[in-house]
Amino acid sequence: MNTADIDTPALVVDLDAMERNLARMATFARERGLRLRPHAKMHKSAEIARQQIAAGAVGVCVQKTAEAEALAAGGVNDILITNEVVAPRKLARVARLALQLAARGGQLGLAVDSSEGVAALAAAMEGTPATLDVYIEIDVGHGRCGVAPGEPAVALGRQVASHPRLRLAGLQAYHGRAQHQRTLAERVATIAAATQATALTRDLIEAAGLGPLCITGAGTGTFALEAASGVWHELQAGSYLFMDADYAGNEADPQAPVFEHALFIKAQVISRQADRAICDAGHKSHAIDSGLPRVAWPEGLTFANGGDEHGILRAAQPGGPLPAIGETVWLIPGHCDPTVNLHDHLIGVRGGLQAGQVERSIRVDARGALT
Ligand SMILES: Cc1ncc(COP(=O)(O)O)c(C=O)c1O
């Protein structure tokens, strides 16, 4: 099937671009002796996770227990839940999954940031013949989850180490807001502060005899900075694989590889008025939390929100050409993670968007995996 035959609106992956991105990040990590554990909350696909692992990733990250279960069911064996799980019912699922992955020679990890969380986790793991890798999440300035760096993290480390079924594996140090700071100078300053807090905490925990620790974190906006810091061992970037319109707004870091847009919405013009063309992709087909899509093709068009089912296209320059009814429009989503979550399948194409062929359909295994 030609890309021309893909019904609209559809979420399409340019497999050639995706694989170049995948290889560039794998090479970046390998050349620096760093572990790569890409965040799979971005693509939510076991097939893509397995492709990343085949290219050298040690495993993947997820945010939710249900995402971990969905990827494990799809053959992914090494998974880190980079988030806090405290409900006993969910922790029972975590314990079951830890056992299931261990039986396949894999490993499950989980972030913790409270004494209550560690106690509940230890209770869930009691009697399970598997161990869970536990990462203490420290707040490196993001202001979301995470225990304060320094002594509070050491106390949690002691608590984790006191439970035989929990292995103190490392620190989770991720600064989410830094990813989207537009200037490189801002990101450099933010990650410098995060580096200091992380190194201090690592030193204290290791001095207490609880190390060595694996320091894990970083996203697409800052991973080259964490990599250069000498403190992080493992990179969690996810969006680099698809690259959304929001990330394209960041000032580039010359130390980071260049990533291409690989995720697109194929849409069609369904109405044409004097000053605008209206396409069939609204926010049922793409998320708008990080801004509207950008029009990749035809060039010279702006996209305005037309509601759930419509996008409004106007000429960027007064009097510029507008597409006709029936014409195809290719959009770059503003934010890839929640856009993927709106679709059951990604359509993988090879040979370019305009003239390429559909190679395969990729299941979004962890779509809607909220719990
Ligand atoms: C803990 C954690 N690590 C890594 C990432 C990956 O970030 P990105 O997709 O921006 O590369 C995220 C994304 O939200 C995250 O929450």
The ligand as an ORCA input file, in Angstrom:
! r2SCAN-3c Opt
* xyz 0 1
  C      11.193     10.349     34.605
  C      11.316     10.666     33.163
  N      12.465     10.341     32.523
  C      12.625     10.603     31.214
  C      11.636     11.197     30.467
  C      11.886     11.394     28.987
  O      11.734     12.657     28.548
  P      11.666     13.015     26.993
  O      10.540     12.213     26.385
  O      11.346     14.433     27.028
  O      12.947     12.639     26.402
  C      10.446     11.565     31.090
  C       9.385     12.250     30.336
  O       8.454     12.805     30.821
  C      10.270     11.292     32.470
  O       9.144     11.600     33.125
*
